[in-house]
Amino acid sequence: MSDRGAAAVVGGSRAVVGVLGPVAVGRDGVWVEPTGRRAKAVLVVLALAAPRAVGVEALIDEVWGGEPPRSARGALQALVSRLRSAFGDGVIESTTSGYRLGFETDLGEARAAAARAAQALAGGATEDAARIAAEATALWRGAPGADLDPGELADALAAGADEVAATLDSTAAAAALALGLDADAETAARRLAARAPFDDHAQLLLMRALDGQGRGTEAVAAFAQYRERVQDAFGTSPSPELQALNIELLDRAEQPTAATATAAAPPDAAAAPLSRGIRAAPNALVGREGAVQAVLALLEQARVTTILGPGGLGKTRLAHEVAARSVGEFGAVVVVELASVRSAEDVVFALASALGIRELNSARRMGDQRVRADLRTRILDRLAERRTLLVVDNCEHLIDAAAEWAAALTGELPELTVLATSRTPLSISSERVYALQPLGVAGADDPAVQLFLDRATAARPGAALDRATVARLCERLDGLPLAIELAAARIRSMSLDEIERRLGNRFALLTGGDRSAPERHRTLLAVIEWSWNLLGADEQSALARLSEFADGFSVEAARAVVGPGVDDALDGLVAQSLVILSEPAVAPAAAQGADAASGGPGVEPGGLRFRMLETVREFGRLQLERGALRDEVERALFAWADALAERTLPRLNGHGQLAALREVAAEEDNLIDVLRRAVDAGRPDIVVSVFALLAWYWSLRGAHSEVLAFAAPVFESVRHYDPPAERAGSTVLSLVLIAVTQLVGQQRTAYRALSRLRRVLAAHPVTEPRLAAMAEVALEVGRLDRLEAAILRAHSSPDRPTALIGSLVASLAAENAGRSAEAIAMARRAVSLADSLGDTWGGGMAAQMLAQLHSQNAEPAEALRWARRAREGMTAVGASDDVRQLEWVIAANDIGVGALDEATALFEQLAADPGQNDGVDVASIGRAGLAEVLRARGLLEEAADENRRVLASFDVPRARSSPWFRMALSSVLGALVVDGTGEPEELRRMARRLRSRTLASLRPEGVYVDRPVLGASLVGLAAWSAGVEAIGPDVALELLALADTMGARQDNPGLHRAPMFARFAAEVGEDAVASARASVALLGHDERPGRAAELLRTPGPWSWAWKDQARKDQA
């Protein structure tokens, strides 16, 4: 095939199918795209297979993604006929086995050219190699696969094209270096390094290209960043050749320093740019292009840049514009808004929420130090993932905290840049200040005038707007954008001359006034006060009262705080642009996708919600202070929240559950604000009411850390509270949820809560059966016999909601005890009860338990059936962590049924997830699954390497203390032994770590033991110790039998017990296996963990002291 570029390829009569960009057919210099994505998919499938034919069934499966239409063959024939009609009969050829592409492809030409270019380079024809590589690279017309439906086909095309592009880039870079074209070499090497972020050869080419241009310092910095990336990912070092080049560059440098290398390090282009919190521009940004460019320039020079100026200048809008333009220049751009954050202690929660650390998102403000410290670590970890621009908006009211965070984060993270907006400087050494100026108002064509004309015309298109008058008005408004926009909005109901007259009178009230007043109150306050004086008395009162809502409000909430006449008042406030009306999608009870479409909790009923600009809200709160109305309005807020909790809490169960979840989701931040106020005001009656609602809502969503963050301060608020009878239910529920969440870490608070619970129940016995059962179970925690009796009474209750909760708890208890059949029976009963009650959460939770139980029992078909049902239910209630865990269960069991492609797709999604589950990186779980897929495909060495990377990812003590680590370690150990891919010393180290952690989980004796996790730990040790002479097969076989009796988890194929028993039977005989299982079966349920500990103490090389003992024996 010719070495010509894309234009030449189609320059004659020859036709080419192009997939290196939008899918199209090129003929006579013109590219024509097929109509419809299905038709494009047909061409892509055939192009990837070319010159081979593709069978009809396989083609149908690829084109329709496993969901073919009713008459699939007919539909495929129609697509083929359409393509032939558009591009000629020769485009697709029919064969005896299916269809084959009749035209050549640009991908095929690029692949052939890449091979010729590499051959030319190897033969010393560097100029030919460079030319061929450049012409082949020109074949790309865009991103391959971008115009296909997301999925495996698009990914396969992108991967194939990437592979060819990487070969071309490698050849181009090497040829350019040989020809002395170092700048061209750098361009190609950077593309290659972006595609292969862990490729030593790509980094070597890049460093040589930089060095060839006299940029040795940058080359050293590139090496430093690459070495850190490789060590973090694999615990290894770059190749000797790469290290040698780095040493050579350091020797040549006059004064090389680590700091210089870090500062010069280029961004990590391996990851796709990420943006969070950037607002879409509602209209054109007028008069600020110079400011945008100036701030962008400062970001290249300084670690911290602050946009400085009084309120109303448009600092926030400018920051968002800069953020939007910086996407791509940084690996991530994240906006953190502090406007609604009220205390320095809460900044950590705002940062966490903005970074997508979901369990403690916006407005979670009452945590203990342990929660905050954990969040700080997670924030640092998230920001360290890539070169990041962190935009922190509205710092002035928390200036000390903002300064401390900016200094601390930039001090610890060399790849972080901070852009702040504030009315006062942060005053830290790394800060550069950009003083934002008002819009120019020197003449009729200046930006301030244009802004007024744009906004006024939008408000009333036919308005008479004399430019000279507008210029005078804007000058008197000091060129402040917010003031100009508020004035322009009045054009709806006033003439320009009247606006000018009335504005003049109002500004006179503050000109030359109190010089000690904040700058904001000498500028924006005048503008807002002018709008305030245009309101009627009812509208003024409404604005002041509604300003106390922390996060907007509904009509019903407004009515509770304002009273009669609120509808007319809101209409007036919206007309004055002081209140904004919107219909937002609420994603709390985080319904996504199908749930949102079906009216799940992701969409607020009615949709109407009102919000204020923060400046207007602050003005309204000032009016409350002036009128001494704050206490009165706060009492109204308390009454509103109390009434909302009273009517909504019962609806969080049963048929009304999803609607109630939507309602709480919409008001969540307001309720949290009320909760904080009630704690501060000493109102335990409101505290228990609101906390009971929020805590149960969070519990349904699996956001238990939310409850944990509030548990201690709420308990301190209510621990001396003797509730009246009408408050007994909410008090009991609050204490139950505090105790249950605190039992894991803060046991002192938990037992104090239980003690208080007993006293409340003694004074006010609960009559609602479900709540009474929950309280009884909570009170019996720690007393096993009585706890089991309480659970039995709950799941045997004639009250169905009580029986539902009892069955769920009973299933969980049986699973933890290793009684799988009992756990399954209880979970099935819970499903039936939930269905009869219409309880989405109950049904989803029970289905999730069944999915996990069948997965643990290595029953993939049943596990998949229940997991898919559970995913639907948990998605509907917004339990995002549960949904993520279910994705893993589905993927793991897809392996069991042979659906390896489906499993791969899900595991790859998890491997790309930056979040955590139970303190473990979700990405680690995803990579563990990918290793099992590789094993299932017979790629054992590749699987072993992936498994090693999985274990290396548990790189902090908190992650290694998780049960997930023990199960992962056991699974990897067993897989390496069975597959024969582990080195003896490597296996011994793994066995030692797994044994010591397993024994530690059994100390002190009598402590609660999660038997399925213990059993899973024993599986890997059994597989390894069977081949260790000092331990022997008898101990190993008994360990495996113990694992079986304790219902060892079998989520991963590496933990499946049946193949392990078959392996033992082949080595020691069926009779020995049967004897071991019978012997273990004679042990009592409570004796089995102890027997496991005895076996694990058998002397042998799985002990850390074994090597020392061997040396003593030799001596």
SEMARSE-431763 format. One record per residue (C-alpha): residue in one letter; x, y, z. Coordinates in steps of 0.5 Angstrom, whole numbers, plus 500, padded with zeros to 3 digits. Layout:
<recs>
AXYZ ...
</recs>
This chain:
<recs>
M500500500 S502507499 D506512504 R501517502 G497521507 A490521508 A488526502 A492522497 V489515500 V482518497 G485522491 G484517486 S478512484 R480508490 A475508496 V477507503 V474506509 G476511515 V476509522 L481514524 G477519526 P469520524 V467513521 A467515514 V468512506 G473516502 R473517495 D475522490 G478526495 V471527499 W469523506 V462521507 E459519513 P454513514 T447515516 G446512523 R451509529 R449502527 A451503520 K458506523 A459500528 V458495522 L464498518 V468499524 V467491526 L469489519 A475494519 L478491525 A477484523 A480486516 P481482511 R478476515 A470475515 V466476521 G460471522 V453474522 E452472529 A458475532 L457481527 I450482530 D453481537 E458487536 V453492533 W447491538 G452490544 G448484546 E441487546 P439485538 P433487535 R427482535 S429480527 A436481528 R438478521 G434482518 A436488521 L443487519 Q441485512 A438492512 L444496515 V449492509 S444494504 R444501506 L451501506 R452498499 S447503496 A451509499 F458507497 G457501492 D456494492 G464493493 V464496500 I462490504 E463483501 S458477503 T462470504 T460463506 S461465513 G459472514 Y461479511 R468482510 L470489508 G471490501 F475496501 E482498504 T482502511 D486507513 L487503520 G490498516 E494503512 A497506518 R499499521 A503497515 A506504515 A508503522 A511497520 R515500514 A517506518 A520501524 Q524497519 A527503515 L529506522 A532499524 G536499517 G539506518 A534510513 T532515518 E529520513 D525515510 A523513517 A521520519 R517521513 I513515513 A511516520 A509523519 E505521513 A502515517 T500520523 A497525518 L491519517 W488521523 R482526522 G480526529 A479521535 P477514533 G471511536 A468518538 D462517534 L460510536 D456509542 P460508548 G462501549 E467495548 L467496540 A469504541 D474502546 A477496541 L477501536 A481506540 A485501543 G487499536 A488506533 D492508540 E497502539 V499504532 A499511534 A504509539 T509505534 L509511529 D510516535 S516511538 T519511531 A518518529 A521520536 A527516535 A528518527 A528525529 L533525535 A537521530 L536527525 G538532530 L530535530 D530535537 A523539538 D520534533 A522529537 E519532544 T512533540 A512525538 A515523545 R510527549 R504523545 L508517546 A509518554 A501520554 R499514551 A504509555 P505513562 F509507565 D513506558 D521507560 H522507552 A518513552 Q521517558 L528515555 L526519548 L523525552 M529526556 R533525550 A529530546 L529535552 D536535553 G538536546 Q534542546 G539544552 R533543557 G537538561 T533541568 E526539565 A529532563 V531531570 A524533572 A521529568 F525523570 A523525578 Q516525576 Y516518572 R520515578 E515517583 R509515578 V513508577 Q514507585 D507509587 A504504582 F509498582 G514499588 T519499582 S524503579 P525506572 S530502567 P538502568 E538506562 L533511564 Q537512571 A544512567 L541518563 N538521569 I545521573 E549523566 L544529566 L545531574 D553530573 R552536567 A548540571 E551546575 Q546546581 P541541580 T536541586 A530536587 A526543588 T527545581 A526538578 T519538581 A517545579 A519544572 A516537572 P511537566 P503535567 D502528567 A498527561 A496520562 A490521565 A484525561 P483532564 L478532570 S473538572 R469539577 G464545580 I465549574 R459553572 A457553565 A457561563 P450563563 N452569558 A458572555 L463575560 V463582558 G470587559 R474581562 E478578557 G484582559 A483580566 V482573564 Q489573560 A493576566 V490571571 L492565567 A499568566 L500569574 L498561574 E504560570 Q508564575 A505563582 R503557586 V497561589 T494567586 T488571589 I483575585 L482581590 G477586590 P470588594 G464585593 G460585586 L466586582 G465579579 K471575582 T467569582 R465569575 L472571573 A475565577 H470560573 E472563566 V479562568 A478555571 A474553564 R480555560 S485551564 V481545563 G487541559 E492545562 F492541568 G490534570 A484537574 V481543575 V476543581 V472549584 V471549592 E465554594 L466557601 A460562601 S455558605 V461555609 R460558616 S466556620 A473555619 E472547622 D467546616 V472548610 V475541610 F468538608 A467543603 L474541600 A472534601 S465535597 A468539591 L473533590 G468528590 I469525597 R462523597 E460520604 L461527607 N459532602 S457539602 A455542609 R457536613 R459540619 M459537626 G464532626 D470530631 Q477531630 R478523627 V473524622 R476531620 A483528620 D481522616 L478527611 R484531610 T488525608 R483523603 I484530600 L491530600 D491523596 R486526591 L489532590 A496528589 E493524583 R494529578 R497536577 T491540579 L488547579 L484548586 V479554585 V477556592 D471562592 N469567597 C475566602 E474573606 H469570611 L474565613 I481568611 D485565616 A482558615 A483559607 A490561608 E492555612 W489550607 A492554601 A499554605 A499547607 L496544601 T501547596 G507546601 E505538601 L503538594 P508540589 E503539583 L498543586 T496551584 V491555588 L486560585 A483564590 T477569590 S477574596 R476581599 T482581603 P489577601 L491571604 S498574606 I502567605 S509567602 S507563596 E501568594 R501573588 V495578588 Y491580582 A487586584 L481586580 Q478593577 P471595576 L469595569 G471601565 V466607564 A470612561 G465613555 A459610551 D463604548 D466602554 P465595557 A460597563 V456600558 Q456594554 L454590560 F448594562 L446594555 D446587554 R442585560 A437591560 T436589552 A435582555 A430584560 R426588555 P428588548 G424594546 A427599552 A430606550 L437606552 D441612551 R448610551 A450617554 T445616560 V447609561 A455611561 R453616567 L449611570 C454606570 E459611572 R455612578 L455605580 D462605580 G463600574 L461594579 P458588575 L453586580 A450593581 I450594573 E446588572 L441589578 A440596575 A439593568 A434588571 R429594573 I428596566 R423591566 S418596569 M422603569 S425608564 L432609564 D431616566 E427614573 I433609574 E438614574 R434619578 R432614584 L439611584 G442617585 N438619591 R439612594 F447612594 A447619597 L445616604 L452612604 T456617601 G461619606 G458615611 D461610616 R468609614 S469603619 A464599615 P467594611 E468596604 R463591601 H458595605 R460602602 T459599595 L454593594 L450595600 A448601597 V446597591 I442592594 E439597599 W436601593 S433595591 W431593598 N427600598 L423599592 L420593595 G413593599 A413592606 D411585605 E416583600 Q422586605 S419582610 A419576606 L427577603 A429578610 R426572613 L428567607 S435569608 E436565613 F435558609 A442556608 D440552601 G434555598 F427554599 S421551596 V414555597 E412550602 A418552606 A417559605 R410559607 A412556614 V417562615 V414568612 G406566613 P400568609 G402572603 V408569601 D406567594 D405575592 A412576596 L416571592 D413574585 G415581587 L422578589 V423574583 A421580579 Q427584582 S432579581 L433578588 V431571588 I432566583 L427561581 S430554578 E427547577 P434543579 A435536579 V437534586 A442528586 P442526593 A438520594 A442520588 A438517583 Q441517576 G439514569 A433510570 D431512577 A431519575 A427518569 S422514573 G421519578 G426517583 P429521588 G433524583 V428529581 E424534586 P417533586 G414539583 G421542581 L420549583 R425552588 F428559590 R435561591 M438568593 L445570591 E449570597 T450577597 V443578597 R442573602 E447577607 F443583606 G437580608 R440577614 L443584616 Q436587616 L434581621 E439584625 R437591625 G429589626 A431584632 L428579628 R433573628 D430569634 E423569631 V425567625 E430562628 R424559631 A420559625 L425555622 F425550627 A418549627 W418548619 A424543620 D420539626 A414539622 L418536616 A421531620 E414529623 R411528617 T416525613 L420520617 P414515617 R414515610 L421513609 N419506609 G414503605 H410505599 G412513600 Q419511601 L422514594 A418521594 A420522602 L427521600 R426526594 E423531599 V429530604 A434530599 A432537597 E432540604 E438536606 D443542607 N437546610 L436541615 I443540617 D443548618 V437547623 L440541626 R447545628 R443551630 A438547635 V445544638 D447551639 A441554642 G440548647 R434545643 P434538644 D427537642 I429540635 V435536635 V432529636 S427531631 V431533625 F437528627 A432522627 L430524620 L437525617 A440519620 W435515618 Y435518611 W443517611 S442510613 L438508608 R443511603 G449507606 A452514608 H454511615 S459516616 E454522615 V451519622 L458518625 A460525624 F454528627 A453523633 A458525638 P455533638 V448531638 F449526643 E452531648 S446536646 V440530648 R444526653 H440530659 Y434531655 D427527658 P423527652 P415528653 A411522650 E410525643 R418526642 A420519645 G420516638 S425521635 T429520641 V429513641 L431513634 S436518635 L440514640 V439507637 L443510631 I448514635 A449507639 V450503632 T454507628 Q459509634 L460501636 V465501631 G470506633 Q467510639 Q465505644 R464510650 T459514646 A456508644 Y455505651 R453512654 A448512648 L445506650 S445507657 R441513656 L436509651 R434505657 R432510661 V428513656 L425507654 A423506662 A420512662 H416512655 P416505652 V415505645 T409502642 E411502635 P413495633 R419496629 L422502633 A421498639 A425492636 M431496633 A432499640 E431492643 V437489638 A441495640 L441494647 E443487647 V449488643 G455484646 R450479649 L450474644 D445469647 R440475648 L442478642 E440472638 A433472642 A432479640 I433478633 L428472633 R423476636 A424481631 H424477625 S418473628 S414479629 P407479626 D408486624 R411486617 P415492618 T418489624 A419483621 L423486615 I428489619 G429483623 S430478617 L435483615 V439483621 A438476622 S441474615 L447479617 A448475623 A447468620 E452470615 N457473619 A457466623 G458462617 R451459617 S450461609 A443457608 E440460614 A442467612 I439466605 A433463608 M432470612 A434474606 R429471602 R424472607 A426479607 V425480600 S418477600 L416482606 A419488602 D415487596 S409486600 L410493603 G413496597 D419498601 T424499595 W430500600 G428493604 G428489597 G434492595 M438491601 A435484602 A437482594 Q444485596 M445480601 L442474597 A447476591 Q453477596 L451470599 H450466593 S457470590 Q460467597 N458460595 A460460588 E453460585 P454465580 A448465576 E444466582 A448471585 L447475578 R440475578 W440478585 A445483584 R441486578 R435486582 A439489588 R442494583 E436497581 G433498588 M439501591 T440506585 A433508586 V434510594 G441513592 A446508596 S452510591 D457506595 D452499595 V451500588 R459500587 Q459494591 L454491587 E458492580 W463488583 V459483585 I456482578 A463483575 A466477579 N460473578 D460474570 I467471570 G463465573 V458464568 G464465562 A462473561 L469475561 D468481556 E462484561 A466482567 T472486564 A468492562 L465493569 F472491572 E475497568 Q470502570 L472500578 A479500576 A478507574 D474509580 P478514585 G473513590 Q474508596 N470503600 D471501607 G478504607 V480501600 D481504594 V476502589 A481501583 S484496587 I478492587 G477493580 R484491578 A484484583 G478483578 L482484572 A487479574 E481474575 V479475568 L486474566 R486467569 A480465566 R483467559 G489463561 L494469561 L497466568 E503470568 E499477566 A495475572 A500474576 D503481575 E496484576 N495481582 R502483585 R500490583 V493489587 L497488593 A502494592 S496498592 F494497599 D500502601 V497505607 P496502614 R489503614 A488500607 R492493610 S488493616 S481492612 P478485611 W479486604 F486486604 R486479608 M482476602 A486479597 L492477600 S489470600 S486470593 V493472590 L497467594 G492461592 A492463585 L500464585 V501457588 V495454583 D498457577 G505456579 T507463577 G510465584 E517465586 P518461593 E521467597 E515471594 L510466596 R513465603 R513473605 M505473603 A504467607 R507470613 R503476612 L497473611 R498468617 S500474622 R494478620 T489472621 L492470628 A491478630 S484478628 L483472633 R486475639 P484476644 E480470645 G473471645 V473477641 Y467477635 V470473629 D467474622 R467467620 P467468612 V473472612 L477468617 G475462612 A477466606 S484467609 L485460611 V484458603 G490461601 L494459607 A492452605 A494452598 W501454600 S502450606 A500444602 G507444599 V511446605 E514440608 A515443615 I508444615 G505438611 P498437607 D495434614 V495441617 A493444610 L487440609 E484441616 L485449614 L481448608 A476444611 L475449617 A474454611 D469450608 T465449615 M466457616 G462459610 A469462607 R467467602 Q468465595 D467472592 N473471587 P475465583 G481465587 L478463593 H473458590 R474452595 A471446590 P478446586 M482446592 F479440595 A480437588 R487439588 F488435595 A484429593 A489428587 E495429592 V492425598 G486421596 E479422597 D479418603 A484423606 V479429604 A473426607 S476424613 A479431614 R472434613 A468429618 S473431623 V472438623 A465437622 L465434629 L468441632 G463446635 H461452632 D465456637 E471451637 R473452630 P476459630 G480457636 R482450632 A484455626 A489459631 E492452633 L494450626 L496457624 R501456630 T504450627 P512451627 G514453619 P516458615 W510462615 S512464622 W517471621 A521467626 W522461622 K529463619 D532465625 Q531458628 A533455622 R540459623 K540457630 D539450628 Q545450623 A550453628 
</recs>
